[in-house]
Structure formats: C-alpha cells, structure tokens
Amino acid sequence: MDLSWITETLGRPSLGWRDVIDIALVSLLIYEVLVLIRGTRAVQMAVGAGLAVALFYLSNILQLETVNWLIRNMVGYVVFAAIVLFQSDIRRALAHLGRAPFFRYLAKGETVDETVEEIAVAAQMLSSQRTGAIVVIERQIGLRNYSEGGIPLDAQISYDLLVTIFQVGSPLHDGAVIIQENRISAAACFLPLTVNPRLSKDLGTRHRAAIGLTEENDALAVVVSEETGWISLVLDGRVERNITPEHLRVRLRELLRPRGFAEGPVPARRAAL
C-alpha cells in the first residue's frame, strides 16, 4: 500500500501499515469509550476532564503558575476518586470490551425477532387482563440514566417475566421496564412526563411518560392501558393507539431489525397464542 501521498501532504515522516493499524485501534478505542459513556453521568465527568486539560495547557501558554500547580497536584486525587465513584461503570466497560461485536451483529436479526415476539405476546396477555404496563426499548440513544433509577434485573426477555412484573401485586409493577441490548435491564423505572398541552385528556400517566421519554430520544415505548386494555406504540412523541398484537410485531420489527436482514418466520410456540 503506497501512502507516500499522505506523507507528502502532511509533511510528516513516512507512514507505514503499522501506523495505520495503530491509528485505527486508537480510534476504535475512543469510539467504544464514547458509546459506553453515552447517556450516563460519565459524560459530564468527561466534559469536566476535557476542560481541565484545556485549562492546563492554557495555563502553560499564559504562564499561570498557580493554576498549573493546582491542576498538576489534583490529577492524582481525581483519578482515584473517579475509580471509586465509577467502579460499577468500569466493570461494565471492561465486560463490554470483552464481547465480540462482529458476532453479536450477525446474530442481532434473530435476537430482535425473539425480543419482538416476547414483547408482543406479553402485551397481548396484559391487554386481555387490562393490566397497565409500559415497556421501553433502547435504540441508539442510551437510557442508562433512567435504568439506574429503577430496580436492576439484567434478565433475559420472556413474556412470563414481563407479565409477572406488571401484575398489581408485584412490587415492580409501578414504573417502566427498560430493555437494553435485548435484555431486561431494569424495572420500576420512572420516566419524565410530557408537558405538551395539546395532548388528549384521555391519555393517562403511562402514555404521558412514554411520550415525554420519546420526545427526548429515539427510544420505543409499548404501553398497555389499564382502563381500556388498548395497546399503544409510542415513537418520537407520537402515539399509535389501539393497535393489534400482530401490528405491534410488524412495527417493532421494522424499527428494530438491522438493515439487510430478511424477516424470518414467527416461532410456532408464539404464533399459536
């Protein structure tokens, strides 16, 4: 691979294939870190660290000796404080980096089909019982700030578990279930209510919470009304009300499946329900 034109353009020493691999690995590492901290409290800490670094170099340029000395002496304490405060996030990050993203992507289409089927069957059963429920599905924008406020589960998705969570006698029924990476991340999560004054007064707290959340990010929310038993799908602050379980399956597959995957058959065990 001839990269001489790059070196001539940049006026740098010769750039070899090892340098390209080095740059690519560092870029991938930075990208993974940004993905991990997206939607978490660590974002504010990263911004603060960036400002501290900028202030350090600025103090060198402007010869602000006191500011420079203060930053240099505080760095060690800040690092130890960050390790203590974010130890759970660090463990999660190391576990995430230990997974194989390539193989996870290949299996995503099948996993999404299973997730959609479990949610649709659970919605159908809850609707028949007129049991109120709200299930939120994370897409590109992280929901960790909301899941951290609930009861952590990290469980495999099944309609039995979803139905059990939302039973009135369950201590977890009051709030939303959040699904992240095709797993039930947390239950009893509280969501922000919309302040849109044009909404119909027929919409209850669950619908308003689903609308409030989806107004802020690209998440999907499936809501079952306790009063009517209607199933609703909420996206971008808009509500599709009184939809059938089959229509819910179709819409969730359209919105969640990776591009390029053909739609597979519905498992026979679920289709019979």
N, C-alpha and C positions, 0 to 999 in steps of 0.2 A: 504494500500500500504506500503510494507516494504522497507524502504530506508536506513536501517542500514548499508548496504554495502557501500553506498556513504559516510556516515559519518565516517566509519572506514577507507576508502581510503583517505579521505581528512583530517582526524584528527580533524574534526570540531564538535561542539555540534550537537545534534540530529536535523535532517532536517524533518520538518513536511509538511503536504499538504498546509498549509498557506504560507510557504516559497516558495514552488514550484509555487503557483499562483502568489506570489509577483514577483519572478524572471521572470515568463512568461509575466506578464503585463509590466514590465520594458523593457524586450527585444522587445515586440511588439511596445512600445512607441518609442524606439530607432530606430527600423526598419521604422516606419511611418515617423519619422523626416528625416531619410536618403532618403526615397523615395521623400519626399516633396522638399528637397533642391537639389536633383539630377538635373543637367543641369541648375542650376541657379547661380547667383552671390553669393548666400549664402554659396556655397561650399568653396569659397576662405576665407570667414569670419570664417567658422567652422574650417578650417585648421589653420588660424591665432590664433583662440581661443585655439586650441589644443596646439599650440606652446607656447602660453603664459602660459598655465597651466603647461606644461613641464618645462618651464623656471622658474616658481615659485618654483616648488619642487626642481629643481636643485640648485636654489639659497639658499634654506633651507639646502640642503645637504652640499654645499660648503661654507655656511655661507657668502654669498654675500649680506650684509645688505642693501646696496644702491639699488641694483636691486630688492630685495624683497620688500623694502619700496615703490619703484616706482610702481611695479605691484599692490600691495595692494591698493594704493591710486588711481590708474587709473581704477580699475574694475568698480566702480560705474558710472563713466562718460561714459565708454564704453557701459555699459548696456543701459543707457538712449539714447545714440547715436544710438545704434542698433535698439531700439524700434522706433525711429523717422524715420530712413532710411529705415527700412523694415516693416513698418506698413501695407502696402498692402499685403506683403507675409505672415505676421502674421494672417491677416484676412482670407486669402486663406487657411492657415494651419488649423485654427480653424473650418472653414466651411468643410474642407476635413475630419477632425476627427469626425465631427458631422454626417457624412454619414454612412450608413450601408454597409460595404464592402461585407459581405456574400450575401446579397440580390442583390447587384449590380453585383456580379459574376454570380448568377443564371440567371439574365436577360441579360447577356452580349451577348450570342449567338444570340438572337433575335435582339438586338440593332445593332450588327455588320451587320446582314443581311440588315437591313433598311439603315444603313450608306453606305454599298456597293452599294445598288440599287440606292440611290440618286446620288452617285458619278458617277456610270456608265451611268445613264440617262443624267446627266449634261455633261459628256464627249461626249456622242453621239450627243447631241444638239450643243455643241460648235464645234465639228468636222464638222458637216453638214454646219455650218456657217463660218468655217475656222477662228474661233476666238481663238487666243492664250491663253493658260491657264496653270497653274501649281498648283496642289493640293498636299500638303504634309501631310502624315498621321503618327502621332507619334505612336511608339510601346513601347519598353522597355526603351530606352534612351530618356531622356527628351529633348524637343525642346523649352523650355521656353526662353532661351537666344535669339532665333530668333523671337518668337512670341511677345516678349516685344518690339522689334524694329519696329513692324508693328502697324496697327490700331486695337485695341481690339474690338472684337464683342461679343464673348461668346453667340453664337446663335445656335439654333437647325439646324441641317443639312437638307437642302432641295435643290433639283436641281434648283428650281426657284431662290433661293438666290445665288447659285454658278454661274448660267448663268448671273444673273444681275451684280454680282461683276466684271466679266471679260469682260463685254461689253466695247468697246473702249471709249465710252463717260463717263464711270464711273470713279470717282476719285480713286477708289481702284483697278483698273484693272492692274496697273503696279506693279508686285510683285507676291508673292505666297500666297495662302491660307493655313493656318496650322490648322489641325484637331487634337484635343487632347481630349481623353476620349469621343469620339463620339459626339463632338460638335465643331463648327467652332470657334476656339479660336481667330484668328486674320487674317486680310487680309493686302495686300500691304507689305508683309514681304520680306526682301532681304536676299538672301542665298549666301554662298561662292561659287565662280566659281571653277571648277576643273582646275588643272594645268597639267593634263595628256596630253603629246604631241602626243600620238598615236591615239587620237580620230579623227573620221572622220570630215572633214571640213564642211560636210552637217549639222552637229549639231549646232543649234543656242544657244542663250544665255540661254533660258529656260532649254534646255536639259543639258547644261553645269552646270547650277546652281543646277539642280536636281542631277546630277552625283556628283558634289562637296559636296553636303549635305550628300548623301547616302554613300559616301566614308568614312565619319567621324562617322556615327552611323547607326542604324538598321531601320531608317525610310523608308517609301514607298513614292514614288512620281509618280503622274499621270500627264503626260504632253500632251497637245494638241498643235500641230504645227500650227502656223498661215499661213505658206507658203503652206503646203500640206494637212492640216486637219487630219494628222495621229495622232492616239492615241498611246502613249508610256507608258510603266510601267518601272520605274527605281528602282533598288534594289541593294545594295552593290556595287554601282558604275557601274553596268551593265544595259544596255538598251534593253528592248523588244519593237521593233518598229513596227508600222503599225498593231496593234492588233485590233480585233473586240471588240465591247462593251460586247458581251457575253463572250469572252475570258477574258476580264478585270474583269467581275464579278467572274468568276471561280477562277482566280488567287488571287483576293483580298480576297475572302472567304477562300481560302487555307492558306493565310498568316496572316489573322486577326482573324479567329474564334478560340475560345479556344479549346483545345484538348478534345475529348469526346463528342462534340456536333454533332448531326446529321444535315445534311444540310436540311433546310426547303425549302418549295416552294417559288418561286418568287412571290411577290404580283401582283395580276391581273392588278391593275392600271398601274404598271410599265411595266409589260411584254408586254402590248399592244402597248407601244411606240416604 
